[in-house]
Amino acid sequence: MVYLVYFFLMRTAPTLLRLLFLCGCFISLATAQRSPGKSNDTDIVVPAGTKITVEFKYGQHREPQTYDAKVVWPVRIGFTTAIPVGANAKLEVWTNYNDAGAVDMATLTSVTVEGKQYPLQSDALELQPGSAGELRFTLATELTIKR
């Protein structure tokens, strides 16, 4: 496609337009090689606000308690999978006391990718007693995965 446009411009367009087209091609090639979400060639930066969906079984707990969970949806940055399905995760569950009574809350505290555990900060979600299933957390700060 680019070659057809270039060929057309070379036959019909003035010299300045040709020069602008070539500069645009070089700029787009240079930026295409740098993928957004990466801080260098091996690190993947997962931005704040990214959703991480995990599955876990929840029962009675002693305050606070850490639960094991599994990632059920891949987290992708561009074409790169930063956090794959099945990655281990940790949740911290505690009881929040307010005017309406006691409410159990959970936050995602870490995720393990390729054998390395990465601490993280997420939002806090309300839990229903005896529930099991998926929770969708939102990263509060960016997370850098080293590859």
C-alpha positions in Angstrom: 0.0 0.0 0.0 2.8 2.4 0.9 4.6 1.6 -2.3 1.5 2.3 -4.4 1.1 5.7 -2.7 4.8 6.4 -3.2 4.7 5.4 -6.8 1.6 7.6 -7.4 3.3 10.6 -5.7 6.5 10.1 -7.6 4.7 10.4 -10.9 2.2 13.2 -10.1 3.1 15.2 -6.9 5.5 18.1 -6.6 8.9 17.6 -5.0 7.9 19.1 -1.6 5.0 16.7 -1.3 7.3 13.8 -2.1 9.7 14.9 0.5 7.0 15.2 3.2 5.7 11.7 2.3 9.1 10.1 2.7 9.7 11.9 6.0 6.4 10.6 7.3 7.3 7.0 6.3 10.6 7.2 8.1 9.0 8.6 11.2 6.2 6.0 11.2 8.8 3.2 10.8 10.9 4.6 13.7 8.0 4.8 16.1 6.5 1.4 15.1 9.7 -0.2 16.3 9.2 1.3 19.8 6.1 -0.4 21.3 4.0 1.6 23.7 4.1 0.2 27.3 7.7 -0.7 27.2 10.4 1.1 29.1 13.3 -0.8 27.4 13.7 -3.9 25.2 13.0 -6.3 28.0 10.6 -4.5 30.4 6.9 -4.3 29.9 5.1 -1.5 31.7 1.5 -2.2 32.6 -0.1 1.2 33.1 -2.2 2.3 36.0 -5.9 1.8 35.3 -5.3 -1.6 33.7 -7.9 -4.3 34.7 -6.7 -7.6 36.1 -9.3 -10.4 36.4 -8.6 -13.2 38.9 -10.5 -16.2 40.2 -10.4 -17.4 43.8 -12.4 -19.3 46.4 -13.5 -17.2 49.4 -14.8 -18.4 52.7 -14.5 -17.3 56.3 -11.3 -15.6 57.2 -9.2 -14.3 60.1 -8.2 -10.7 59.6 -6.3 -10.0 57.5 -5.7 -13.1 55.4 -3.9 -13.7 52.1 -5.6 -15.8 49.5 -4.1 -17.5 46.4 -5.8 -16.7 43.1 -5.3 -17.2 39.3 -5.4 -14.7 36.5 -8.3 -15.7 34.2 -7.9 -13.1 31.4 -4.5 -12.2 29.8 -3.2 -8.7 30.3 -1.9 -7.4 27.0 0.2 -4.4 26.1 0.0 -4.0 22.4 0.8 -7.5 21.0 2.7 -8.5 24.1 1.2 -10.6 26.9 2.4 -9.0 30.1 0.4 -11.2 32.5 -0.7 -14.6 31.0 -3.8 -16.6 31.9 -3.0 -18.9 34.8 -0.5 -16.6 36.4 -0.5 -16.9 40.2 -1.8 -13.9 42.2 -2.3 -13.0 45.9 -5.2 -11.2 47.4 -5.4 -9.6 50.9 -8.8 -9.8 52.5 -9.9 -7.8 55.5 -13.0 -6.5 57.3 -14.0 -2.9 56.9 -16.3 -1.7 59.7 -18.7 1.2 58.9 -22.2 2.4 60.0 -23.9 -0.3 58.0 -21.9 -3.1 59.7 -18.9 -5.2 58.7 -18.0 -5.5 55.1 -15.3 -7.9 53.8 -12.9 -6.2 51.3 -10.2 -7.5 49.0 -7.2 -6.0 47.2 -4.8 -7.6 44.7 -1.3 -7.5 46.3 0.9 -9.4 43.8 1.1 -11.3 40.6 3.7 -13.9 39.6 5.0 -13.9 36.0 7.5 -16.4 34.8 8.4 -17.4 38.3 9.0 -13.8 39.6 6.5 -12.2 42.0 5.7 -8.6 41.4 4.1 -6.6 44.2 1.4 -4.2 43.1 -1.3 -1.8 44.3 -5.0 -2.1 43.2 -8.4 -0.9 44.2 -10.4 -2.6 47.0 -13.4 -4.6 46.1 -16.3 -5.6 48.4 -16.8 -9.4 48.9 -19.9 -11.4 49.6 -19.4 -14.1 52.3 -19.0 -17.6 50.9 -18.7 -16.3 47.4 -16.3 -17.8 44.8 -15.7 -16.5 41.3 -14.0 -13.7 39.4 -12.9 -10.4 40.7 -11.8 -7.6 38.4 -9.2 -5.3 40.0 -7.9 -2.0 38.6 -4.2 -1.2 39.0 -3.7 1.9 41.1 0.0 2.4 40.0 1.9 1.1 37.0 3.5 -2.3 37.1 6.9 -3.1 35.4 7.3 -6.7 34.3 10.9 -7.7 33.7 11.5 -10.1 30.8 
